[in-house]
Amino acid sequence: MSGTGAGAEAVRIVLGTWPELAERAAPIRFRVFVDEQGVPVEMELDEFDPLSCHALALVGEQAVGTGRLLPDGHIGRMAVDAGWRGHGVGAALLGALIDEALSRGLPVLALSAQTHALGFYARFGFEPVGPEYEEAGLPHQAMERRLAAG
Ligand SMILES: CC(C)(COP(=O)(O)OP(=O)(O)OC[C@H]1O[C@@H](n2cnc3c(N)ncnc32)[C@H](O)[C@@H]1OP(=O)(O)O)[C@@H](O)C(=O)NCCC(=O)NCCS
């Protein structure tokens, strides 16, 4: 677990498998991606969930954000509940997933960013790769961050 300041209360990040975290992580993804952003419900959970390392952000006992790291170094499904944005929750999640990738010795991280979130990922050293494209009806941009030299 790792912690960071988030206003008055600390955010704790728990890493775990899908069976361990799905009950608390999946509802956040449905609220953010399906209810708020209109992503088709059948696209939200996928075959990569059981293969991924998941991060769950907790404020007290309340689950407020989530994200995942695939074995190949893709980060995805970064979601913070609307009322908790701008408090460092996303940064804590992404930092924990980057640390996990470093501890695994992954050479490069990749993600498919919604274009509105480019600045968020850029703060963590991710750079755009290639042109914009559409995914799940939303504009996206591939981004990468090299972790190892070479
Ligand atoms: C993108 C998201 C995960 C960011 O989470 P968050 O908890 O609001 O982010 P944080 O508060 O930790 O912000 C960390 C830093 O990034 C900046 N930041 C956050 N969102 C940003 C954005 N959209 N564009 C530029 N900078 C951004 C913050 O200002 C902060 O900067 P600071 O360190 O100088 O204070 C969140 O807005 C979210 O869940 N959005 C809806 C779902 C979504 O679109 N996910 C991304 C899919 S690719």
Ligand as a Chemical Component Dictionary entry (heavy atoms), coordinates in Angstrom:
data_LIG
# 
_chem_comp.id                   LIG 
_chem_comp.type                 NON-POLYMER 
_chem_comp.pdbx_formal_charge   0 
_chem_comp.three_letter_code    LIG 
# 
loop_
_chem_comp_atom.comp_id 
_chem_comp_atom.atom_id 
_chem_comp_atom.alt_atom_id 
_chem_comp_atom.type_symbol 
_chem_comp_atom.charge 
_chem_comp_atom.model_Cartn_x 
_chem_comp_atom.model_Cartn_y 
_chem_comp_atom.model_Cartn_z 
_chem_comp_atom.pdbx_ordinal 
LIG C1  C1  C 0 -8.060  11.580 -15.754 1  
LIG C2  C2  C 0 -8.361  11.296 -14.248 2  
LIG C3  C3  C 0 -8.095  9.849  -13.942 3  
LIG C4  C4  C 0 -7.422  12.196 -13.416 4  
LIG O1  O1  O 0 -7.648  11.908 -12.030 5  
LIG P1  P1  P 0 -7.610  13.042 -10.910 6  
LIG O2  O2  O 0 -7.737  12.384 -9.584  7  
LIG O3  O3  O 0 -8.577  14.111 -11.210 8  
LIG O4  O4  O 0 -6.137  13.624 -11.116 9  
LIG P2  P2  P 0 -5.196  14.295 -10.010 10 
LIG O5  O5  O 0 -6.026  15.157 -9.116  11 
LIG O6  O6  O 0 -4.389  13.229 -9.352  12 
LIG O7  O7  O 0 -4.255  15.195 -10.908 13 
LIG C5  C5  C 0 -2.835  15.015 -10.960 14 
LIG C6  C6  C 0 -2.239  16.165 -11.744 15 
LIG O8  O8  O 0 -2.712  16.095 -13.097 16 
LIG C7  C7  C 0 -3.432  17.285 -13.420 17 
LIG N1  N1  N 0 -4.586  16.908 -14.231 18 
LIG C8  C8  C 0 -5.626  16.153 -13.843 19 
LIG N2  N2  N 0 -6.479  15.978 -14.869 20 
LIG C9  C9  C 0 -5.944  16.650 -15.910 21 
LIG C10 C10 C 0 -6.343  16.837 -17.248 22 
LIG N3  N3  N 0 -7.468  16.298 -17.719 23 
LIG N4  N4  N 0 -5.542  17.578 -18.043 24 
LIG C11 C11 C 0 -4.384  18.134 -17.578 25 
LIG N5  N5  N 0 -3.955  17.971 -16.315 26 
LIG C12 C12 C 0 -4.729  17.240 -15.502 27 
LIG C13 C13 C 0 -3.834  17.887 -12.089 28 
LIG O9  O9  O 0 -4.007  19.289 -12.193 29 
LIG C14 C14 C 0 -2.670  17.512 -11.212 30 
LIG O10 O10 O 0 -1.617  18.411 -11.422 31 
LIG P3  P3  P 0 -0.674  18.919 -10.197 32 
LIG O11 O11 O 0 0.115   17.698 -9.802  33 
LIG O12 O12 O 0 0.138   19.988 -10.782 34 
LIG O13 O13 O 0 -1.607  19.360 -9.114  35 
LIG C15 C15 C 0 -9.817  11.709 -13.892 36 
LIG O14 O14 O 0 -10.063 13.021 -14.333 37 
LIG C16 C16 C 0 -10.900 10.787 -14.448 38 
LIG O15 O15 O 0 -11.195 9.746  -13.896 39 
LIG N6  N6  N 0 -11.554 11.215 -15.557 40 
LIG C17 C17 C 0 -12.679 10.468 -16.115 41 
LIG C18 C18 C 0 -12.243 9.140  -16.691 42 
LIG C19 C19 C 0 -11.195 9.322  -17.752 43 
LIG O16 O16 O 0 -11.359 10.079 -18.679 44 
LIG N7  N7  N 0 -10.101 8.572  -17.581 45 
LIG C20 C20 C 0 -8.977  8.624  -18.465 46 
LIG C21 C21 C 0 -9.123  7.578  -19.488 47 
LIG S1  S1  S 0 -7.711  7.652  -20.591 48 
# 
loop_
_chem_comp_bond.comp_id 
_chem_comp_bond.atom_id_1 
_chem_comp_bond.atom_id_2 
_chem_comp_bond.value_order 
_chem_comp_bond.pdbx_ordinal 
LIG C1  C2  SING 1  
LIG C2  C3  SING 2  
LIG C2  C4  SING 3  
LIG C2  C15 SING 4  
LIG C4  O1  SING 5  
LIG O1  P1  SING 6  
LIG P1  O2  DOUB 7  
LIG P1  O3  SING 8  
LIG P1  O4  SING 9  
LIG O4  P2  SING 10 
LIG P2  O5  DOUB 11 
LIG P2  O6  SING 12 
LIG P2  O7  SING 13 
LIG O7  C5  SING 14 
LIG C5  C6  SING 15 
LIG C6  O8  SING 16 
LIG C6  C14 SING 17 
LIG O8  C7  SING 18 
LIG C7  N1  SING 19 
LIG C7  C13 SING 20 
LIG N1  C8  SING 21 
LIG N1  C12 SING 22 
LIG C8  N2  DOUB 23 
LIG N2  C9  SING 24 
LIG C9  C10 SING 25 
LIG C9  C12 DOUB 26 
LIG C10 N3  SING 27 
LIG C10 N4  DOUB 28 
LIG N4  C11 SING 29 
LIG C11 N5  DOUB 30 
LIG N5  C12 SING 31 
LIG C13 O9  SING 32 
LIG C13 C14 SING 33 
LIG C14 O10 SING 34 
LIG O10 P3  SING 35 
LIG P3  O11 DOUB 36 
LIG P3  O12 SING 37 
LIG P3  O13 SING 38 
LIG C15 O14 SING 39 
LIG C15 C16 SING 40 
LIG C16 O15 DOUB 41 
LIG C16 N6  SING 42 
LIG N6  C17 SING 43 
LIG C17 C18 SING 44 
LIG C18 C19 SING 45 
LIG C19 O16 DOUB 46 
LIG C19 N7  SING 47 
LIG N7  C20 SING 48 
LIG C20 C21 SING 49 
LIG C21 S1  SING 50 
# 
